Amino acid sequence: MRVKCHIDHSDHRRVPPGFSNSVKNALQQVGNNDDEVSVILCNDSHIRRLNRDFLNQDKTTDVLSFDLSDPQANQIVGEIYINLDRVRKQAMEFGVSFWNELVRLTIHGILHLYDYDDSDPISRGKMIAKQEEMLAKCHHHLHC
C-alpha cells in the first residue's frame, strides 16, 4: 500500500504530521497491499478548476476523487483532492477539529475510490455509515 501526500495551498506549507499514516490506516480498512493513493491538499480555486474541467460542475467542493486504475488490474490507483479552505470552514460549522474534518473528508474520498456512492439517499446513507465507522476506528487506534 503506497500513499503519497502533497500540498498545494499558499496558507499551508507542509502536510500535517502523521497525515500519511492516517491515510494508510484508513486504506487498510478497505484496500489491499497493492493499492496506491495520492492525496493532494489544495484550495478552493484548485478544486473548483478540477470540478469544472473533469466533472463539468463550475463550483467548489470539499473533496474530489479520481480513479486512475487499470480496469484489468486488481489494484486501486487514485488521487484524492482535499480542499483545505472547506476543511477549515466545515470544521467550524460542525464543531470538530481541523484534523477530524481533514481525516473525515479523506476517508470520504477513499470510499469513492472503492466504489461507494453518495448520489442517492440510500447509497449516501451506506457510505456515511461506513465513513463514520472508519473514522471511529482511526480515532480508536490513535492514527487519526
C-alpha positions in Angstrom: 0.0 0.0 0.0 1.6 3.3 -1.1 0.4 6.7 0.0 1.7 10.0 -1.3 0.7 13.3 0.2 1.3 16.7 -1.4 0.3 20.2 -0.5 -0.7 22.9 -3.0 -2.0 25.7 -0.8 -0.5 29.1 -0.1 -1.6 29.2 3.6 -0.2 25.7 4.4 3.4 24.9 3.7 3.6 21.3 4.9 1.5 18.2 5.0 0.3 17.8 8.6 2.5 15.5 10.7 1.1 12.0 10.8 -1.4 12.5 8.0 0.2 9.9 5.7 -0.1 7.3 8.5 -3.8 8.3 9.0 -4.4 7.8 5.2 -2.7 4.4 5.4 -4.8 3.4 8.4 -8.0 4.2 6.6 -6.9 2.5 3.4 -6.1 -0.7 5.3 -9.7 -0.9 6.3 -10.9 -1.2 2.7 -8.0 -1.8 0.4 -5.2 -4.2 -0.3 -1.4 -4.0 -0.2 -1.0 -3.2 -3.9 -3.2 -0.1 -3.8 -1.7 3.4 -4.5 -3.3 6.6 -3.5 -2.1 10.2 -3.7 -3.7 12.8 -1.6 -3.4 16.4 -2.7 -4.3 19.1 -0.2 -5.4 22.2 -2.1 -7.5 25.4 -2.1 -10.9 26.5 -3.3 -9.7 27.7 -6.8 -7.7 24.5 -7.5 -10.6 22.1 -6.6 -13.1 24.3 -8.5 -11.0 24.2 -11.6 -10.8 20.3 -11.3 -14.5 20.1 -10.7 -15.2 22.3 -13.8 -12.6 20.6 -16.1 -13.3 17.0 -15.3 -16.9 16.9 -13.9 -18.5 19.8 -15.7 -19.5 21.4 -12.4 -18.3 25.0 -12.1 -18.4 25.2 -8.3 -16.1 24.4 -5.4 -16.4 21.3 -3.3 -14.7 19.7 -0.3 -13.3 16.6 -1.8 -12.8 15.0 -5.3 -11.6 11.5 -6.1 -10.2 10.3 -9.4 -9.9 6.6 -10.0 -6.8 6.1 -12.3 -6.8 2.3 -12.0 -6.3 -0.1 -14.9 -9.6 -1.9 -15.2 -7.8 -5.1 -15.9 -5.7 -4.9 -12.7 -6.7 -6.0 -9.2 -5.4 -2.7 -7.8 -6.8 0.7 -6.9 -4.7 3.7 -8.1 -6.2 7.0 -7.4 -5.9 10.7 -6.5 -7.9 12.4 -3.8 -8.1 16.2 -3.7 -9.0 17.8 -0.3 -10.0 21.5 -0.2 -8.3 22.8 2.9 -10.4 26.0 2.7 -13.5 23.9 3.1 -11.9 21.7 5.8 -11.4 24.8 7.9 -14.9 26.2 7.3 -16.7 22.8 7.8 -14.7 22.1 11.0 -16.0 25.3 12.5 -19.6 24.6 11.2 -19.6 21.0 12.6 -17.8 21.9 15.9 -14.9 19.5 15.2 -11.2 19.9 14.9 -9.5 20.7 11.7 -7.7 17.3 11.9 -11.0 15.5 12.4 -12.6 17.1 9.4 -9.5 16.6 7.2 -9.4 12.8 8.1 -13.2 12.5 7.6 -13.0 14.1 4.1 -10.0 11.9 3.2 -12.0 8.8 4.2 -14.9 10.0 2.1 -12.6 10.3 -0.9 -11.1 6.9 -0.2 -14.6 5.4 -0.2 -15.3 6.9 -3.6 -12.3 5.1 -5.0 -13.7 1.8 -3.6 -17.0 2.4 -5.4 -19.0 3.8 -2.6 -21.6 6.2 -4.0 -23.5 9.2 -2.4 -25.7 10.1 -5.4 -28.9 8.9 -3.8 -30.2 8.8 -0.2 -29.9 5.1 0.3 -26.3 4.8 -1.2 -25.4 8.0 0.7 -26.6 6.5 4.0 -24.5 3.4 3.5 -21.5 5.5 2.5 -21.8 7.8 5.5 -22.2 4.9 7.9 -19.0 3.3 6.6 -17.2 6.6 6.7 -18.2 7.1 10.4 -17.2 3.5 11.2 -13.8 4.0 9.6 -13.3 7.4 11.3 -14.1 5.8 14.7 -11.6 3.1 14.1 -9.0 5.6 13.2 -9.6 7.5 16.4 -9.6 4.3 18.4 -6.2 3.3 17.0 -4.9 6.9 17.6 -3.7 7.1 14.0 -6.2 9.8 13.1 
